Amino acid sequence: MELPAYCLLLLSCLQSLSAHADFFTSTGQMTDLLYTEKDLVTSLKDYIRAEESKLEQIKRWAEKLDSLTVTATQDPEGFLGHPVNAFKLVKRLNTEWGDLESLVLRDTTGGFISNLTIQRQHFPTDEDQTGAAKALIRLQDTYRLDANTISTGDLPGVKYKSRMTAEDCFELGKIAYSDADYYHTELWMAQALKQLDEGEDSTLDKVTVIDYLSYAIYQQGEMERAMDYTKRLIELDPEHPRGKSNLKYFEFQLEKQKKAAEEEKKKKKKKAKKAFSLIPEREKYEMLCRGEGIKLTPRRQSRLFCRYYDNNRNPKLLLAPMKQQDEWDRPYIVRYLDVITDAEIEKIKELAKPRLRRATISNPITGVLETASYRISKSAWLTGYDDPMIETINQRIEDLTGLEMDTAEELQVANYGVGGQYEPHFDFGRKDEPDAFKELGTGNRIATWLFYMSDVSAGGATVFPDVGAAVWPQKGTAVFWYNLFASGEGDYSTRHAACPVLVGNKWVSNKWIHERGQEWRRPCGLSEAE
């Protein structure tokens, strides 16, 4: 049997999907899934039309025979006294009912099922679904969004608003539950229950939701609330296998809590406060992502300027100097405006997209490259051999920075996925990582150049938690900073992070510039911090 034409057309599209996994780590590659789903819907509609056509034929047959049999059974002998009626009755029962049987048994699902089978092997996996769910939870924490805001789709900068069903909320709660994350389990189970209480049409039953919800609350030590929900569960389902036993257990635990000494409670509070104080960087990072960063004093702000920049009268920049603006003073971060064209951006994305792979980090103990939950993106590397335009861009970076590009790493292109981020990290190798770039033989990473190749509706800033700086994506611009002092010592204030993308699609490309070849371009300083 030949496959329908749309199945054959899909095969070429699916070849690009088959080489990739971790769909949730790249919004750019997830766009392919939209076209896959669109083709599936087309196939499904073809199946529905075929079924409707078959049912219409059966319906016409039934209506015709219904009228005929009503007339015939009023006077059977008289009706069959007509030889034509007798012949047609025999013919119908011997031939036409057999044809009808074949019509009813005719399978119209073949095209749709074969299409679905072909595509299913390229569908996102359970890992993708879990990753996307955890991304929503991460966005919820970083940007301090309540579950209802996310569920109703009321996010800043959204173009296509989408609501979550009670089943969607329940799924997020279950994923949090599987990680023993009872705080988020409670938030999302409570949201699912809220939507069910408001009358949302759903196959999900309240008893199941309340069962998870009461247990999550119990795990957080709130016995009275856990008891209240358990009582409601028993009201809805008096025969629930765990309801009554859970209620008795919660009552017992509540009595134990009441008998606990007040001094012990104070100790617990002190311990909790101490543990919280151990993660100040995380708080700074999330504050900066929300735009709540440290503001520069008027004096420091007055030292930041914008200018037309020709890099000491570089011949290539004399007639067309670049627009440059200071973003931060210490470390010195500068932004170049209109430094890359839309056409160049689209070409880079076109070259990179088929090569995108899950971004990795180097395990500090084993040195093995591995994926990590704190780096959610896909990346690809481009060279001048891929397209002459890449060499043109490399030369532009050299003209603007005055640094040698022959020893720099290739242009890395990155696309961030659902809630895509890269938590605080250094670009340069520290003293406890002497072999960080040994294989390259080009020394440490002296500087970082970062192109922003898309605007981002909400989130996605590049932040420097130690100093309180936040640089927001702006398509067509690039930022530049030195990772090392002129002495070669690392500048630890350059520790930075890519904030989670709340709404939008973030594309960047970066160039890591190394020490070798810069001896005469950036002479060594005389002191460590020079």
Secondary structure, 3 states (H helix, E strand, C coil): CCCCHHHHHHHHHHHHHHCCCCHHHCHHHHHHHHHHHHHHHHHHHHHHHHHHHHHHHHHHHHHHHHHHHHHHHHCHHHHHCCHHHHHHHHHHHHHHHHHHHHHHHCCCCHHHHHHHHHHHCCCCCHHHHHHHHHHHHHHHHHCCCCHHHHHHCCCCCCCCCCCCCHHHHHHHHHHHHHCCCHHHHHHHHHHHHHHHHCCCCCCCCHHHHHHHHHHHHHHCCCHHHHHHHHHHHHHHCCCCCCHHHHHHHHHHHHHHHHHCCHHHHHHHHHHHHHHHCCCHHHHHHHHHHCCCCCCCCHHHHCCCCEEEECCCCCCCCCCCCEEEEEEECCCCEEEEECCCCHHHHHHHHHHHHHHCEECCEECCCCCCEECECCECEEEEEECCCCCHHHHHHHHHHHHHHCCCCCCCCCEEEEEECCCCCEEEECCCCCCCCCCCCCCCCCCCEEEEEEEECCCCCEECCEEECCCCEEECCCCCEEEEEECECCCCCECHHHCEEECCEEECCCEEEEEEEECCCCCCCCCCCCCCCC
